[in-house]
Amino acid sequence: MSYRAISENLMALGARSALLAALVIVFSTFALTAPSFLTTGNLQSLLVNNFTLLAVVAVAMTFAVASGGIDLSVGAAIDFASFAFVSLVLAGNPVWLALFAGLGAGALVGLFNALLISGVGLSPFLATLGTLFVGRSIQQLLTNGGNPIYLPQSGIPESFRALGHSTIVGIPLSLLAALALAAVAAFLLGQTRFGRVVIASGVQPDVVRYSGLPLRLYLGGAYILVGLTAAFAGLILTSTVTVYIPNSGNAFLLNAIGAAFIGTTIHPHGRPNVFGTILGVLLLAIVSNGLLLSGLNFYWQQVGTGVLIFLVLALSFATRKTQRG
Amino acid sequence: MSVDAQNYAFVKRRRPKPSAKGRTRLAAAALRYCALLTFLAILVIFSTSAPFFLSIFNIGNILGQTAVTGVLAIGLTVVVIAGGPNVVTGGIDLSLAANMGLSAAVYASLLQMGYGDGSAALSALGTGLIIGAVNALAVAQIGIVPLLATLAVMNVVAGLELVLTENTVIPASSDLLTGLSSGALFGIPSLGYVLIGFSLVMGLIIQNTRFGLRLYAVGEFPEAARAAGIPVKAYVSASFLISGFCGGIAGILNTAYLSGSSTGSGEMLLPVVVTALLGSVFSRRLVPTIGGTLLSALFVGVLLNGFQLLNLSSTLVSGVQGVLILLTVSATTLIRRES
């Protein structure tokens, strides 16, 4: 191997390992500087409070990003799932029915996007932006201008509370659900024919079309999956906090986009992948948890998070570019 | 060496094939101008249902309210022109609203600390330019996707604004601010004139100079532009510097409009993105233009104002906005597919 080949390989390795390096550095920095960081209690709180929900939303976002688009309306899917779930439980329906209704509501939001993107042919950014606005208004109409819907302390089925607060061998059910969901998504996107076509649609849509594959059907499917997956986040959120707050799902949007794109840096060709997304979420979760422990001024924490993400991206993209050219 | 202006114009002016039937052509023309027609229809509806709507005072009101969004959306339009229309991989600047917030905070804090109008305003503009320079460095030099680079910068800038203001409103008053917010000619606030004047200047630069033409070339055919010898990176950098500068200007305008720096500037991001992206449906060739963005900013401003006058529930506003976006953009996409 020539010197050039070796250096190129090293660069490629650098680009791919920027995220892993950042994870290790951030983790060990907090472990060394914040004494309470490495305690079991804190690590569990990190995973439950900072990781679980964002992981589900970011995995949902990965489907959209993999298909070459983006979904700005994940918040609407989260909220509508949460709304349907809470309403049905309040009306005295069994929890399993409410769960399915929630998933259905999320999938409906996805279907709406799919119709706009695949049917009308809108750009995903504009279509989902429209959905976001319309969804916001519908929620305000449904709730008399944005009043939260609380579930009473008593009178609701015990199985409901179990969803948000029970543990299996000490691991919270919600975390397990998120990990299982990520595993299914990784399989779907990485190992199935459907996933391969979706990823191909993101990289070379024309090639997919010329191959005689129904491109629009696959794109539409991807957006329905985004809504369905995001609905899980709404269900987990609601069963934990036992309240539906209108338009609260949007808070995850920017971090989910960030995680999905940070995740692309570990792929040799820079493609979206579920494993990378999960690592991206882990990085964001560790940073927000660690900075909270560090006792740094809350506002400086936001600056710190931003700078760190910027550095990871810069390192990864800079090395990737050198490698290419 | 340079892009042949005439050839480029030829490529851009593709028109739909003239159809045999006159009726379909009429329909196509109606669709082509559907955004403008929608705007006109809404103007007619509001002026007949709310008599106050057409008064000079109210028109001035709309212009003043639109100034901040308009200037920001024009900055974003420049980035979209130079980066191409694909929002995920192309040009976008998510840091603009946060930029406006930080610039306003810098301006208001310096005034409060006793600095003069001139140095405070220059610092605000400088703040905007520095943010633009960081974006330019990240996108053009390091090669980070604009969506991601500006997302990270947005977080940093929003954090810095919070550090500076501790999430409080900083009141500010100065001669410049009073001059901007008070009424000028015909009872229209100076803010409105600033918006019109700024749009004219930017429109002249982007739509009528070699620089502007090359900016379009860089955005739509980067490979061809590079082959023709245009320094693509420099043009992309310039677009981010311009949008950063717009953020600084908007910061001063917003301080004038609200008599101080305000919190929650991040809320402006989506409306600004909507305005800038909707702008291209107001242009004849369906590409982002400064004039189109100005029209779309006024369109959104008129909608919000009209709803207030009609006492329409505020909960409906974002819904109607969303439906309108979807309708106009769908119609435009359908025409584009026809042609």
Interface residues (C-beta under 8 A of the other chain):
Chain A: V65 G68 G69 I70 L116 V120 G121 L122 S123 P124 F125 L126 A127 L129 G130 T131 L132 F133 V134 G135 R136 S137 I138 Q140 L141 G145 G146 L254 I257 G258 F261 I262 N297 F298 Y299 W300 Q301 Q302 V303 G304 T305 G306 V307 I309 F310 L313 A314 F317 A318 R320 K321
Chain B: P85 N86 V87 V88 A138 I142 G143 I144 V145 L147 L148 A149 L151 A152 V153 M154 N155 V156 V157 A158 G159 L160 L162 V163 E166 N167 L270 V273 V274 L277 S313 T315 L316 V317 S318 G319 V320 Q321 G322 V323 I325 L326 V329 S330 T333 L334 R337
